[in-house]
Amino acid sequence: MSLQSLALTENWPVPTAAAAVVRADGTVLGTRGPVGHRFPLASVTKPLAAYAVLVAYEEGAVELDEPAGPDGATVRHLLAHTSGLAFDEHRIMSAPGERRLYSNAGFEVLGDHVAKATEIPFAEYARQAVLEPLGMASTALDGSPAKDGVSTVADLVRFAAELQAPRLLDPRTVAEAMTVQYPGTKGVLPGYGHQNPNDWGLGFEIRGAKSPHWTGRSSSPGTFGHFGQSGTFLWVDPAAGVACVALTDRAFGPWAVEAWTPFTDAVLAEVRG
């Protein structure tokens, strides 16, 4: 089976696009474009970094509720964007747990925290903990764990299958990561404006009832994932039993807002049909 809906990526106003849809058992339902091409991930780096943090948690190197970052904040706050840190600078904007302040700085603090706890540079820890075991040889998290990752659709398909049927983590840990942390917290979803609530798990954005949103109108509320300012996204829809990865080399903007939602709806309609 090769999904015809993936052909919609060929109409996107981007130099290069690649996409794939994968089931929990690793069955790839279809691909489009150069799946081996390495793209900058921008914030799609965060789910990979978060997964490495969760491995560190299961290994006993860190605890989710231990102090990290600003006074009163924890590893959990940093993963859930409720530490109070500003978007791109180490400045405190609110008390921990009060607002959903999407923060690259928070993920950088998180990377430093895990590196210190494990005595391994974070990019290397992520490689050993996540990338190598999943066979993601074309992926690297050098630089900021918030936004400097590079990967391919072929590699991210492996990660998307792992998210649906975990082998590296206890399924209960993954279920916690996909559960809303600090329910009812409001905040701005970059590119899509103020959301109340702005649901987030541990490093993964949760669709909930957000509107507007980068996933589909038919995406289930339990859909989780991330998009990046480099024109990239990864979502998992547990109700549909599939995940989708799309990577491009054009910065996120109005083109993506217009293209991504109908694309996701077309993919889901074909999978369900």
SULMO-V257221 format. One record per residue. RES is the residue in three letters. SS is DSSP state (hx for helix, st for strand, lp for the rest). PHI is phi in radians with two decimals (none if undefined). PSI is psi in radians with two decimals (* if undefined). Layout:
RES,SS,PHI,PSI / RES,SS,PHI,PSI
//
This chain:
MET,lp,none,2.25 / SER,lp,-2.21,2.06 / LEU,lp,-1.16,2.14 / GLN,hx,-1.20,-0.49 / SER,hx,-1.05,-0.46 / LEU,hx,-1.15,-0.35 / ALA,hx,-1.12,-0.33 / LEU,hx,-1.02,-0.47 / THR,hx,-1.08,-0.41 / GLU,hx,-1.25,-0.28 / ASN,hx,-1.63,-0.10 / TRP,lp,-1.20,2.46 / PRO,lp,-1.41,1.14 / VAL,lp,-2.34,2.63 / PRO,lp,-1.08,-0.79 / THR,lp,-2.42,2.38 / ALA,st,-2.48,2.49 / ALA,st,-2.43,2.54 / ALA,st,-2.64,2.76 / ALA,st,-2.74,2.73 / VAL,st,-2.20,2.34 / VAL,st,-2.38,2.48 / ARG,st,-1.53,2.99 / ALA,lp,-1.07,-0.56 / ASP,lp,-1.43,0.11 / GLY,lp,1.58,-0.05 / THR,lp,-1.16,2.09 / VAL,st,-1.52,2.03 / LEU,st,-1.42,-0.31 / GLY,st,3.05,2.68 / THR,st,-2.39,2.80 / ARG,st,-2.57,2.43 / GLY,lp,1.44,-3.06 / PRO,lp,-1.37,1.55 / VAL,lp,-1.21,-0.22 / GLY,lp,-1.69,0.03 / HIS,lp,-1.33,2.32 / ARG,lp,-1.51,2.15 / PHE,st,-2.00,2.56 / PRO,st,-1.15,2.32 / LEU,lp,-1.53,-0.40 / ALA,hx,0.91,-2.27 / SER,hx,-1.31,-0.09 / VAL,hx,-1.19,-0.14 / THR,hx,-1.07,-0.61 / LYS,hx,-1.07,-0.78 / PRO,hx,-1.06,-0.63 / LEU,hx,-1.14,-0.77 / ALA,hx,-1.10,-0.74 / ALA,hx,-1.07,-0.70 / TYR,hx,-1.10,-0.68 / ALA,hx,-1.12,-0.69 / VAL,hx,-1.08,-0.69 / LEU,hx,-1.21,-0.56 / VAL,hx,-1.13,-0.75 / ALA,hx,-1.05,-0.65 / TYR,hx,-1.11,-0.82 / GLU,hx,-1.18,-0.49 / GLU,lp,-1.40,-0.14 / GLY,lp,1.51,0.15 / ALA,lp,-1.30,-0.59 / VAL,lp,-2.39,2.79 / GLU,lp,-1.98,2.56 / LEU,lp,-1.11,-0.57 / ASP,lp,-1.86,0.39 / GLU,lp,-1.51,2.70 / PRO,st,-1.07,2.40 / ALA,lp,-2.81,2.40 / GLY,lp,1.43,-2.54 / PRO,lp,-1.06,2.80 / ASP,lp,-0.91,2.26 / GLY,lp,1.54,-0.18 / ALA,lp,-1.60,2.76 / THR,st,-2.27,3.05 / VAL,hx,-0.98,-0.73 / ARG,hx,-1.06,-0.78 / HIS,hx,-1.02,-0.78 / LEU,hx,-1.11,-0.76 / LEU,hx,-1.13,-0.57 / ALA,lp,-1.70,0.16 / HIS,lp,1.00,0.70 / THR,lp,-2.21,0.41 / SER,lp,-1.33,-0.31 / GLY,lp,1.64,-0.09 / LEU,st,-1.26,2.59 / ALA,lp,-1.18,3.00 / PHE,lp,-1.03,-0.99 / ASP,lp,-2.24,0.31 / GLU,lp,-2.52,2.73 / HIS,lp,-1.47,1.10 / ARG,lp,-2.16,2.36 / ILE,st,-1.49,2.18 / MET,lp,-1.84,-0.43 / SER,lp,-2.79,2.95 / ALA,lp,-1.22,2.61 / PRO,lp,-0.97,2.41 / GLY,lp,1.48,-0.08 / GLU,lp,-1.49,-0.75 / ARG,lp,-2.36,2.69 / ARG,st,-1.58,1.62 / LEU,lp,-1.79,1.73 / TYR,lp,-1.00,2.16 / SER,lp,-2.42,1.95 / ASN,hx,-1.12,-0.70 / ALA,hx,-1.00,-0.68 / GLY,hx,-1.06,-0.71 / PHE,hx,-1.26,-0.51 / GLU,hx,-1.21,-0.69 / VAL,hx,-1.08,-0.72 / LEU,hx,-1.06,-0.80 / GLY,hx,-1.05,-0.75 / ASP,hx,-1.12,-0.68 / HIS,hx,-1.10,-0.79 / VAL,hx,-1.22,-0.68 / ALA,hx,-1.06,-0.71 / LYS,hx,-1.19,-0.74 / ALA,hx,-1.18,-0.63 / THR,hx,-1.70,-0.21 / GLU,lp,1.03,0.58 / ILE,lp,-2.33,2.30 / PRO,lp,-0.92,2.47 / PHE,hx,-1.03,-0.73 / ALA,hx,-1.06,-0.66 / GLU,hx,-1.25,-0.70 / TYR,hx,-1.06,-0.78 / ALA,hx,-1.07,-0.69 / ARG,hx,-1.09,-0.80 / GLN,hx,-1.23,-0.64 / ALA,hx,-1.45,-0.60 / VAL,hx,-2.18,-0.96 / LEU,hx,-1.16,-0.85 / GLU,lp,-1.13,-0.84 / PRO,lp,-1.06,-0.52 / LEU,lp,-1.58,-0.02 / GLY,lp,1.28,0.52 / MET,lp,-1.61,1.20 / ALA,lp,-1.25,-0.35 / SER,lp,-1.69,0.16 / THR,lp,-1.90,2.45 / ALA,st,-2.50,2.52 / LEU,lp,-1.99,0.54 / ASP,lp,-1.10,2.55 / GLY,lp,1.57,-2.47 / SER,lp,-1.33,2.24 / PRO,lp,-1.23,-0.05 / ALA,lp,-1.55,-0.51 / LYS,lp,-2.76,0.06 / ASP,lp,-1.85,0.20 / GLY,lp,-1.20,2.65 / VAL,st,-2.24,2.54 / SER,st,-2.82,-3.12 / THR,lp,-2.15,2.83 / VAL,hx,-1.09,-0.69 / ALA,hx,-1.03,-0.71 / ASP,hx,-1.23,-0.78 / LEU,hx,-1.20,-0.41 / VAL,hx,-1.08,-0.65 / ARG,hx,-1.16,-0.72 / PHE,hx,-1.17,-0.70 / ALA,hx,-1.14,-0.58 / ALA,hx,-1.21,-0.70 / GLU,hx,-1.05,-0.71 / LEU,hx,-1.10,-0.51 / GLN,hx,-1.53,-0.51 / ALA,lp,-2.48,1.39 / PRO,lp,-1.08,2.38 / ARG,lp,-2.05,-0.51 / LEU,lp,-1.48,-0.40 / LEU,lp,-2.21,2.73 / ASP,lp,-1.11,2.30 / PRO,hx,-0.91,-0.48 / ARG,hx,-1.20,-0.61 / THR,hx,-1.16,-0.75 / VAL,hx,-1.15,-0.70 / ALA,hx,-1.06,-0.67 / GLU,hx,-1.13,-0.70 / ALA,hx,-1.14,-0.47 / MET,lp,-1.71,0.15 / THR,lp,-1.74,2.44 / VAL,lp,-1.05,2.20 / GLN,lp,-1.72,2.35 / TYR,lp,0.97,1.09 / PRO,lp,-0.96,2.54 / GLY,lp,1.51,-0.02 / THR,lp,-1.31,2.28 / LYS,lp,-1.78,2.84 / GLY,st,3.03,-3.12 / VAL,st,-1.66,2.26 / LEU,st,-1.61,1.98 / PRO,lp,-0.87,2.28 / GLY,lp,1.51,-0.27 / TYR,lp,-2.25,0.07 / GLY,st,1.44,-2.97 / HIS,st,-1.22,2.33 / GLN,st,-2.22,2.33 / ASN,lp,-2.37,1.80 / PRO,lp,-1.44,2.84 / ASN,lp,-1.89,1.44 / ASP,lp,-1.21,2.40 / TRP,st,-2.57,2.52 / GLY,lp,-1.69,-2.49 / LEU,lp,-1.69,1.49 / GLY,lp,1.55,-0.09 / PHE,lp,-2.11,2.34 / GLU,st,-1.37,2.44 / ILE,st,-1.94,2.29 / ARG,lp,-1.08,-0.86 / GLY,lp,0.96,-2.31 / ALA,lp,-1.92,0.39 / LYS,lp,-1.07,2.43 / SER,lp,-2.68,2.21 / PRO,lp,-1.27,2.94 / HIS,lp,-2.64,2.79 / TRP,lp,-1.45,-0.27 / THR,lp,-1.46,-2.87 / GLY,lp,-1.55,2.84 / ARG,lp,-1.17,-0.47 / SER,lp,-1.67,0.05 / SER,lp,-1.14,2.43 / SER,lp,-1.22,2.67 / PRO,lp,-1.00,-0.47 / GLY,lp,-1.40,-0.02 / THR,lp,-1.03,2.36 / PHE,st,-2.38,2.78 / GLY,st,2.79,-2.52 / HIS,st,-2.91,2.62 / PHE,st,-2.13,2.87 / GLY,st,-2.24,2.66 / GLN,lp,-1.20,-0.11 / SER,lp,-1.56,0.19 / GLY,lp,1.44,0.76 / THR,st,-2.28,2.64 / PHE,st,-2.72,2.78 / LEU,st,-2.50,2.13 / TRP,st,-2.25,2.65 / VAL,st,-2.15,2.18 / ASP,st,-1.93,1.74 / PRO,lp,-1.08,-0.56 / ALA,lp,-1.18,-0.62 / ALA,lp,-1.50,-0.29 / GLY,lp,1.28,0.46 / VAL,st,-2.46,2.84 / ALA,st,-2.24,2.70 / CYS,st,-2.34,2.40 / VAL,st,-2.13,2.34 / ALA,st,-2.42,2.24 / LEU,st,-2.16,2.38 / THR,st,-2.37,3.04 / ASP,lp,-2.08,0.61 / ARG,lp,-2.19,2.32 / ALA,lp,-0.98,2.51 / PHE,lp,-0.94,2.46 / GLY,lp,-3.05,-2.89 / PRO,hx,-0.93,-0.57 / TRP,hx,-1.02,-0.71 / ALA,hx,-1.25,-0.73 / VAL,hx,-0.99,-0.71 / GLU,hx,-1.30,-0.64 / ALA,hx,-1.53,-0.66 / TRP,hx,-1.22,-0.72 / THR,hx,-1.13,-0.88 / PRO,hx,-1.09,-0.56 / PHE,hx,-1.09,-0.87 / THR,hx,-1.09,-0.73 / ASP,hx,-1.07,-0.69 / ALA,hx,-1.16,-0.72 / VAL,hx,-1.07,-0.84 / LEU,hx,-1.12,-0.71 / ALA,hx,-1.08,-0.71 / GLU,hx,-1.23,-0.70 / VAL,hx,-1.13,-0.76 / ARG,hx,-1.30,-0.49 / GLY,lp,-1.30,*
//
